[in-house]
Amino acid sequence: MLTIRDLLQLKSIDGIKVVAGEQGLDNVISIVNIMENPDSFDWLTSNELLLSTGYIFKDNAALQNNIIKELSEINCSGLCIKMKRYFDKIPQNMIDHANKYGLPLLELPFGYPLSKVISIINEKAAGRYDLLNRRTLDMHNILFRIALEGGGIERISSELSETIHNPIVFLDRDWNLLYYTDLDNNEIPLESCLNLVRNRPVFTREFIESVPQNISQMKKSIKRIFHTKGLEIKCRILPVAVANYIYGYIVVWQTVRELTEFDYIVLEQASTIMALERIKAKEIEEVKLKIRQDFFDDLLTGKITSSDTLQTLCDLHGLNSHYMYYCMVINIEQIELENYEDIVVRKYELDNMAKKCVDLVYEYAGKSSGEVTCFYRNNRVIILVGQNEYKPMISVSEAKTYGNALHDKLTAALKKTTFYIGIGRQYKHISSLHKSFSEAHEAIRLMQKFDGKGEVSHFEDYSVYHFLDSNIKTMELEDFFLKCLGKIYDHDNTHGTSLMITLENYFMYNHNVSEAAKAMFIHRNTFIYRVEKIKEILNTDFKNAEELLQIQLALKVYRLLNKV
């Protein structure tokens, strides 16, 4: 075991001396590292001896003081500065701070290359690792045995907390609480400072945003200060990650004692085992979800024909077989998901986003005028809304009001995401729910085909399209359109005008010229001119009811044939 005191006796680096922090001479040196980056604190662990030329802090007294303080808090062995490069002598403020915090501050003679010093000290310190490795291997075996015995994150957290003598908070990848372990001798109890509710955020947004986005690539814990009730709580944060995919975070509430090198190693081991626990829990959850989804798949495709079977399965999965139901489908489009080259990571991200949508749906379930059951399949969230058979049927307007409110909530919570919400009709018996599901999908298909913006539509919004599409051949629709509005369509293609869109808005806003012009972002007089031009081309005055009906039908065909 090599200490600072032993280092001073090494003949191979004769001339090294302590200028401050003598009370830390018995600090153990486990490894030597070079510090030439002011952002390196997140990567350091205890018992490291740091070497530096002083370049990064040569002209910054505040940084000099902060480095001494940070290294002391991390329990580094000491700081050794190579002289005559940027310092003829070590600044007095650094000496004062080193004495204050008990961090050995050493001078290294100019003639020694840093690489040679690292080699000499690491060779001397290597023997200490035999004992440390045995201790850490024993701890790894304990944690691994807990996992094998099915102890879960609860027992792992408890064992980890007792080993490092500090409270532990275990969070999921969205910083929601999974489990925590406090200690009796913790003078600042977790419950007095944090909102310790399962599956709810624990820390403030400011604290979370202070953590680097690429923390999954960090192999060591980082320090952050949590401010609460006038207190500054030192926290150590370590990602629970595999292949740079984060499954959660371990946060050490460092209020009982400072962490040692052994503690840091144990934390890294625990993070790996907890990652395996999260993967196992996710797989179990997916099996349960698969069984449930198989039922919903059969229900929404109309495969369950037996009333007794249907009632039994509904009771098992939380549906009421006597309720009237309608289906709502949310289609999620997230462009950023395409940036993930790893298919597995992309699937995890998509599942995570869909889960967030499901959570938001349940949070807003009270506005639905019925009992909500919600689940997701790939990029689609499916909502079943049921109500007692003796209640009045839910109107299209009520269903769309709920859908629009839900759309607003989703778009506010999940940025850079487009949501299409399709709503099917309500049916009196749950055995017909598959029809409502199919209708909701059809509403989304037509929405994407006609506007592509991402909004809310009910199946009955497209009644005319359903009639035209299912009862009239495409060639006949084409002939009808060309006969009615072919001249306007040709005029737009020849002259680059927007008369078809003008005509659509004219009817959409019930002949209200001002509102239609506003929707098209043009002047009212410009809109009037276009309408008059349309009348001239069609040789009509828009007063004949039969002509108006034909024009409106032709506009529907225009969209149905995708002539935009």
C-alpha positions in Angstrom: 0.0 0.0 0.0 1.7 3.2 -1.2 1.0 6.5 0.6 2.1 10.1 0.0 4.6 9.7 2.8 6.1 6.6 1.0 6.2 8.6 -2.3 8.5 11.2 -0.7 11.0 8.5 0.1 11.3 7.1 -3.4 14.9 7.6 -4.7 13.8 7.2 -8.3 11.9 10.6 -8.1 14.2 12.4 -5.7 13.4 16.0 -5.1 9.6 15.8 -4.9 8.4 17.7 -1.8 5.2 18.6 0.0 4.4 22.3 0.3 0.9 22.1 1.9 -1.6 19.6 3.3 0.8 17.6 5.5 -2.2 16.2 7.4 -2.9 14.1 4.3 0.5 12.4 4.1 -1.0 9.0 4.9 -3.5 9.2 2.0 -3.3 6.0 -0.1 -2.3 6.2 -3.8 -4.0 3.7 -5.9 -3.3 5.2 -9.3 -1.7 8.3 -11.0 -3.5 10.4 -13.5 -2.8 13.6 -15.4 -5.2 16.6 -15.0 -5.0 19.1 -17.8 -8.8 19.5 -18.4 -10.9 21.8 -16.1 -14.0 19.5 -16.7 -12.2 16.3 -15.6 -13.8 16.3 -12.1 -16.7 14.0 -13.3 -14.1 11.4 -14.3 -12.0 11.2 -11.1 -12.2 8.8 -8.2 -10.8 8.6 -4.7 -7.1 7.7 -4.1 -5.9 9.1 -7.4 -2.8 11.2 -7.4 -3.2 14.0 -9.9 -0.2 15.4 -11.9 -0.4 18.7 -13.7 1.8 21.3 -15.3 -0.6 23.9 -14.0 -1.5 25.2 -17.5 -5.3 25.0 -17.0 -5.3 27.1 -13.8 -2.1 29.2 -14.1 -4.0 32.5 -14.5 -7.2 31.7 -12.6 -7.1 31.9 -8.8 -10.8 30.9 -8.4 -10.2 27.8 -10.5 -7.1 27.0 -8.4 -9.1 27.2 -5.2 -11.9 25.1 -6.7 -9.6 22.4 -7.9 -8.2 21.9 -4.4 -11.7 21.8 -2.9 -13.0 19.4 -5.5 -10.1 17.0 -5.3 -10.4 17.0 -1.5 -14.1 16.1 -1.8 -13.4 13.3 -4.2 -10.8 12.0 -1.7 -8.0 12.2 -4.2 -4.6 11.4 -2.8 -3.1 14.7 -3.7 -2.1 17.2 -6.4 1.5 17.3 -7.7 2.5 20.3 -9.9 5.5 20.2 -12.2 7.5 23.3 -11.6 9.2 25.8 -14.0 6.7 25.3 -16.8 4.0 27.7 -15.7 4.8 28.2 -12.0 8.1 29.3 -10.4 6.4 28.7 -7.1 3.0 27.5 -6.1 0.5 30.3 -5.4 -0.2 31.1 -1.8 -3.9 30.8 -2.2 -3.5 27.1 -3.3 -1.3 26.5 -0.3 -3.8 28.0 2.0 -6.7 25.9 0.5 -4.6 22.7 0.6 -3.9 23.3 4.3 -7.6 24.0 4.9 -8.8 20.8 3.2 -5.9 18.6 4.1 -5.0 17.8 0.5 -1.3 17.2 0.0 0.1 19.7 -2.5 3.4 18.6 -4.0 6.1 20.1 -6.1 7.7 18.0 -8.9 11.1 19.0 -10.1 11.2 20.2 -13.7 13.5 17.4 -14.9 11.1 14.6 -14.5 8.7 13.7 -17.4 5.2 13.1 -16.2 5.0 9.8 -18.1 8.1 8.5 -16.1 6.6 9.6 -12.8 3.3 7.8 -13.6 5.2 4.6 -14.5 7.2 4.6 -11.3 4.3 5.3 -8.9 1.9 2.9 -10.6 4.5 0.1 -10.3 4.9 0.8 -6.6 1.1 1.0 -6.0 0.3 -2.2 -8.0 0.6 -4.5 -5.1 -2.2 -2.8 -3.2 -4.7 -4.0 -5.8 -4.5 -7.6 -4.8 -6.3 -6.9 -1.6 -8.7 -4.4 -3.2 -9.5 -6.9 -6.0 -10.3 -9.6 -3.4 -12.7 -7.3 -1.5 -14.5 -6.1 -4.7 -14.8 -9.6 -6.0 -16.4 -10.7 -2.7 -18.8 -7.8 -3.0 -19.6 -8.6 -6.6 -20.4 -12.2 -5.6 -22.8 -11.0 -2.9 -24.7 -8.7 -5.2 -24.8 -11.3 -8.0 -26.1 -14.0 -5.6 -28.9 -11.6 -4.5 -29.8 -11.2 -8.2 -29.8 -14.9 -8.8 -32.0 -15.5 -5.7 -34.5 -13.1 -7.0 -33.9 -10.4 -4.4 -34.5 -7.7 -7.0 -33.5 -4.0 -6.8 -34.8 -3.8 -3.2 -32.2 -6.1 -1.7 -29.5 -4.9 -4.0 -30.2 -1.3 -3.0 -30.2 -2.2 0.7 -26.9 -4.1 0.5 -25.3 -1.4 -1.6 -26.4 1.3 0.9 -25.1 -0.6 3.9 -21.8 -1.2 2.1 -21.0 2.3 1.1 -22.6 3.7 4.3 -24.8 6.3 2.5 -28.5 6.4 1.4 -29.3 5.2 -2.1 -32.0 6.4 -4.6 -32.6 4.2 -7.6 -34.4 5.9 -10.5 -35.6 4.8 -14.0 -34.3 6.4 -17.2 -36.8 9.2 -16.9 -35.7 10.0 -13.3 -38.8 8.6 -11.8 -38.4 6.7 -8.4 -38.1 2.9 -8.5 -36.7 2.3 -5.0 -34.7 4.0 -2.2 -32.9 3.0 0.9 -32.2 5.3 3.8 -29.9 4.8 6.9 -30.8 5.4 10.5 -27.7 7.6 11.1 -28.5 9.8 8.1 -28.9 13.3 9.6 -30.7 14.6 6.5 -33.3 11.9 5.8 -34.4 11.4 2.2 -38.1 11.9 3.1 -37.4 15.4 4.5 -36.0 16.6 1.1 -37.4 14.5 -1.7 -40.8 13.5 -3.2 -40.4 9.7 -2.7 -43.4 8.5 -4.6 -43.0 5.4 -6.8 -42.9 6.2 -10.6 -42.9 9.9 -10.0 -40.0 12.4 -10.4 -37.8 12.8 -7.4 -35.3 15.6 -8.2 -35.9 19.0 -9.6 -35.7 19.7 -13.4 -32.7 22.0 -12.8 -30.8 19.2 -11.0 -31.6 16.7 -13.8 -30.6 19.1 -16.6 -27.2 19.6 -14.9 -26.3 15.9 -15.7 -24.5 15.4 -19.0 -26.6 13.9 -21.8 -23.9 11.4 -22.7 -23.7 10.1 -19.1 -24.2 6.6 -20.4 -20.6 6.6 -21.6 -19.2 7.4 -18.2 -17.7 4.6 -16.2 -17.4 6.6 -13.0 -19.9 8.4 -10.9 -20.2 12.2 -11.2 -20.8 14.7 -8.4 -23.7 17.1 -8.4 -25.1 19.4 -5.6 -28.8 19.2 -4.8 -30.1 22.4 -3.2 -33.0 22.1 -0.8 -34.2 24.0 2.3 -31.0 26.0 2.4 -28.8 22.9 2.3 -26.3 21.7 -0.2 -26.5 17.9 -0.5 -23.6 16.2 -2.3 -24.9 13.5 -4.6 -23.0 10.9 -6.6 -24.7 9.9 -9.8 -24.0 6.7 -11.8 -25.9 5.5 -14.9 -27.4 2.0 -15.0 -26.6 1.3 -18.6 -25.7 -1.4 -21.1 -24.2 -0.6 -24.5 -24.8 3.1 -23.9 -28.5 2.5 -23.4 -29.6 3.9 -20.0 -32.0 1.8 -17.9 -31.9 4.1 -14.9 -29.6 5.9 -12.4 -28.1 5.3 -9.0 -28.0 8.4 -6.9 -25.9 8.3 -3.7 -27.2 10.7 -1.1 -23.7 11.4 0.4 -24.7 12.7 3.8 -23.2 10.0 6.1 -19.6 9.7 5.0 -17.2 10.3 2.1 -16.9 7.6 -0.5 -13.7 5.5 -0.7 -12.1 3.9 -3.8 -13.7 0.6 -2.8 -17.1 2.3 -2.7 -16.7 3.6 -6.2 -15.8 0.2 -7.5 -18.8 -1.4 -5.7 -21.1 1.3 -7.2 -19.9 0.4 -10.7 -20.5 -3.3 -10.0 -23.9 -2.6 -8.6 -24.9 -0.5 -11.7 -24.2 -3.5 -14.0 -26.2 -5.9 -11.9 -29.1 -3.4 -11.6 -29.0 -3.0 -15.3 -29.5 -6.8 -15.6 -32.3 -6.6 -13.1 -34.0 -3.9 -15.2 -33.6 -5.9 -18.3 -35.1 -9.0 -16.5 -38.0 -6.9 -15.2 -38.6 -5.5 -18.6 -38.7 -9.0 -20.1 -41.2 -10.2 -17.5 -43.3 -7.1 -18.1 -43.2 -7.7 -21.8 -44.4 -11.3 -21.4 -47.4 -10.1 -19.3 -48.0 -7.4 -21.8 -47.9 -10.0 -24.7 -50.6 -12.1 -23.0 -52.7 -9.0 -22.5 -52.1 -7.8 -26.0 -53.0 -11.2 -27.5 -56.4 -10.8 -25.9 -56.8 -7.2 -27.2 -55.6 -8.3 -30.7 -58.2 -11.0 -30.8 -60.9 -8.6 -29.4 -60.0 -5.8 -31.9 -60.0 -8.2 -34.9 -63.3 -9.8 -34.0 -61.8 -13.3 -33.4 -63.6 -13.9 -30.0 -67.0 -15.1 -31.0 -68.1 -16.9 -27.8 -70.0 -14.7 -25.4 -68.9 -16.8 -22.4 -65.2 -16.6 -23.4 -65.5 -12.9 -24.1 -67.0 -12.2 -20.7 -64.3 -14.3 -18.9 -61.4 -12.6 -20.8 -62.9 -9.2 -20.3 -63.2 -9.8 -16.5 -59.5 -11.0 -16.5 -58.2 -8.0 -18.3 -60.2 -5.2 -16.8 -63.0 -4.6 -19.3 -66.8 -4.7 -18.7 -68.5 -7.0 -21.2 -71.8 -5.2 -20.7 -70.5 -1.7 -21.5 -70.8 0.2 -24.7 -67.4 1.0 -26.1 -65.7 3.1 -28.8 -62.1 3.0 -29.8 -59.6 5.8 -30.2 -56.2 5.3 -31.9 -53.2 7.6 -31.5 -50.5 7.4 -34.2 -47.1 8.6 -33.1 -44.7 10.0 -35.6 -41.2 11.0 -34.2 -38.7 12.0 -36.9 -35.7 11.8 -34.4 -36.3 8.1 -33.9 -34.9 7.6 -37.4 -31.5 8.9 -36.2 -31.0 5.7 -34.2 -29.0 3.3 -36.3 -29.3 0.5 -33.7 -32.7 -1.2 -34.2 -32.9 -2.4 -30.6 -32.2 1.1 -29.2 -34.8 2.5 -31.6 -37.3 0.0 -30.4 -36.6 0.9 -26.7 -37.0 4.6 -27.5 -40.2 4.1 -29.3 -41.6 1.9 -26.5 -40.5 4.5 -24.0 -42.4 7.2 -25.9 -45.5 5.1 -26.2 -45.4 4.4 -22.5 -45.3 8.1 -21.8 -48.3 8.6 -24.0 -50.2 5.8 -22.1 -49.3 7.5 -18.8 -50.6 10.8 -20.1 -53.8 9.2 -21.3 -54.5 7.7 -17.9 -53.7 11.1 -16.2 -56.4 12.7 -18.4 -58.8 9.8 -18.2 -61.3 11.8 -16.1 -62.2 13.9 -19.1 -63.3 11.0 -21.3 -67.0 10.6 -20.3 -66.3 6.9 -19.7 -63.9 4.3 -18.3 -60.6 4.3 -20.1 -58.4 1.3 -20.9 -55.2 2.1 -22.7 -52.2 0.2 -24.1 -49.8 0.5 -27.0 -48.6 -1.5 -30.0 -45.4 -0.2 -31.7 -46.0 3.4 -32.7 -49.8 3.4 -31.9 -51.6 3.9 -28.6 -55.0 2.3 -28.4 -57.7 3.7 -26.1 -60.9 1.9 -25.3 -63.6 4.1 -23.7 -66.6 2.3 -22.2 -69.7 3.4 -20.4 -72.7 1.8 -18.8 -75.3 0.6 -21.3 -78.0 2.6 -19.7 -76.3 5.9 -20.3 -76.9 8.0 -23.4 -74.6 7.3 -26.3 -71.4 9.4 -26.5 -71.9 11.9 -29.4 -69.3 12.5 -32.1 -68.8 16.0 -30.7 -68.1 14.7 -27.1 -65.6 12.1 -28.4 -63.8 14.7 -30.5 -63.7 17.2 -27.6 -61.9 14.6 -25.5 -59.6 13.7 -28.5 -58.7 17.3 -29.1 -57.9 17.9 -25.4 -55.8 14.8 -25.4 -54.0 15.9 -28.5 -53.1 19.3 -26.9 -51.8 17.5 -23.8 -49.6 15.1 -25.8 -48.2 17.8 -28.1 -47.4 19.9 -25.1 -45.6 17.1 -23.2 -43.8 15.5 -26.2 -42.0 18.0 -28.4 -41.0 17.4 -32.0 -43.7 14.7 -32.3 -46.8 14.5 -34.6 -49.9 12.8 -33.3 -52.8 11.6 -35.4 -55.9 10.7 -33.4 -58.6 8.6 -35.1 -61.9 7.9 -33.4 -64.3 5.1 -34.2 -68.1 5.0 -33.6 -69.5 3.7 -30.3 -71.1 0.3 -30.3 -73.7 -1.1 -27.9 -71.9 -4.5 -27.5 -68.2 -5.1 -26.9 -68.2 -7.8 -29.5 -68.5 -5.1 -32.1 -65.5 -3.1 -30.8 -63.4 -4.4 -33.7 -65.5 -2.3 -36.0 -64.8 0.9 -34.0 -61.0 0.0 -34.0 -61.1 -0.4 -37.8 -62.9 2.9 -38.2 -60.4 4.7 -36.0 -57.6 3.4 -38.2 -59.5 4.5 -41.3 -59.9 8.0 -39.9 -56.1 8.2 -39.4 -55.5 6.9 -43.0 -57.7 9.6 -44.5 -56.3 12.3 -42.2 -52.8 11.4 -43.4 -53.9 11.3 -47.0 -55.7 14.6 -47.0 -53.7 17.0 -44.8 -50.7 15.3 -43.1 -50.6 17.8 -40.2 -51.6 15.6 -37.4 -54.9 16.4 -35.7 -58.1 14.6 -34.5 -60.8 13.1 -36.7 -63.8 10.9 -36.2 -64.8 8.2 -38.7 -68.0 10.0 -39.4 -66.1 13.1 -40.5 -65.4 11.2 -43.7 -68.9 9.8 -44.3 -69.1 11.2 -47.8 -65.6 9.8 -48.7 -66.7 6.4 -47.4 -69.8 6.5 -49.5 -67.9 7.6 -52.7 -65.0 5.2 -52.2 -67.1 2.1 -51.5 -69.9 2.5 -54.0 -68.5 4.2 -57.1 -65.7 3.0 -59.4 -62.6 5.1 -59.7 -63.1 5.7 -63.4 -66.6 7.0 -62.8 -65.3 9.3 -60.0 -62.6 10.6 -62.4 -65.2 11.4 -65.1 -67.5 13.1 -62.6 -64.7 15.3 -61.3 -63.4 16.3 -64.7 -66.9 17.1 -65.9 -67.6 19.3 -62.8 -64.3 20.9 -61.9 -61.9 19.8 -64.7 -61.7 23.4 -66.1 -60.6 24.8 -62.7 -58.1 21.9 -62.2 -56.6 22.5 -65.7 -56.4 26.3 -65.1 -54.4 25.7 -61.9 -52.0 23.4 -63.6 -51.6 25.7 -66.6 -51.3 29.0 -64.9 -49.9 28.0 -61.4 -53.0 29.4 -59.6 -54.7 28.1 -56.4 -58.3 28.2 -57.5 -59.1 24.6 -56.3 -57.8 25.4 -52.8 -59.7 28.7 -52.8 -62.9 26.8 -53.7 -62.3 24.3 -50.9 -61.9 27.1 -48.4 -65.0 28.9 -49.7 -67.2 25.9 -48.8 -65.2 25.0 -45.7 -66.0 28.4 -44.2 -69.7 28.4 -45.3 -69.2 31.1 -47.9 -67.7 33.4 -45.3 -65.2 35.3 -47.5 -63.4 37.1 -44.6 -62.8 33.8 -42.6 -61.7 31.9 -45.7 -59.3 34.7 -46.8 -57.8 34.7 -43.3 -57.3 31.0 -43.3 -55.4 31.3 -46.6 -53.4 34.3 -45.4 -54.5 36.4 -48.3 -56.4 39.7 -48.6 -60.2 39.6 -48.6 -60.4 41.3 -52.0 -57.9 38.8 -53.5 -60.2 36.0 -52.3 -63.2 37.7 -53.8 -61.4 38.1 -57.1 -60.5 34.3 -57.1 -64.1 33.3 -56.4 -65.3 35.5 -59.3 -62.7 34.0 -61.5 -64.0 30.5 -60.6 -67.6 31.5 -61.3 -66.5 32.9 -64.7 -64.6 29.6 -65.6 -67.5 27.4 -64.5 -70.1 29.8 -65.9 -72.2 29.7 -62.7 -73.3 32.2 -60.1 -73.2 29.7 -57.1 -77.0 30.1 -56.5 -78.3 26.9 -57.9 -78.5 24.3 -55.1 -78.0 21.4 -57.4 -74.8 22.9 -58.9 -73.5 23.7 -55.4 -74.0 20.0 -54.3 -72.2 18.8 -57.4 -69.3 21.1 -56.8 -68.9 20.0 -53.2 -69.0 16.4 -54.2 -66.4 17.0 -56.9 -64.2 18.6 -54.2 -64.5 15.4 -52.1 -63.6 13.4 -55.2 -60.6 15.7 -55.7 -59.2 14.7 -52.3 -60.2 11.1 -52.6 -58.4 10.7 -56.0 -55.4 12.5 -54.4 -55.2 15.0 -57.2 -53.6 17.7 -54.9 
